[in-house]
Amino acid sequence: MKGAEFSFCPTAIGYAPGQQERTGTANHDAWQVVQRGHAVANGCYLAAVKRAGYEEHPGGQGGFDSWGQSFVADRYGAVLAHAAAHEEEVLICPRDLRRSDQTRGRGRFVACHLAGRGSRHCPGSIAIAG
């Protein structure tokens, strides 16, 4: 990410009519896990931006219900703030850039795993047998 401290990930996804009754929160939960994983993999804060409410298809043939719940995750994937599920909301999440600078580079297990043993990214990293 070339030193980015924050990334924004707008998403247009939701439930088709009747889908939520069949799947419950599984789709939303999976979406949130993936977004949080992006924060961890890239080592920066992430704002997962999601619209809320029902949106009619332009041709008038049904639509979909966006589940809202935009959120901000830290570089470890912890959710720091989240918005409402069914209404638009401005989400404000103050953060300390000094903390980001202090922790950047620590705990970069994704880079270590991909780079392999003894790389410049992870000197003396362990090998994982598979």
Secondary structure, 3 states (H helix, E strand, C coil): CCCCCEEEEEECCEECCCHHHHHCCHHHHHHHHHHHHHHHHHCCEEEEEECEEEEECCCCCCEEEEECCCEEECCCCCEEEECCCCCCCCCCCCCCHHHHHHHCCCCCHHHHHHHCCCCCCCCCCCCCCC
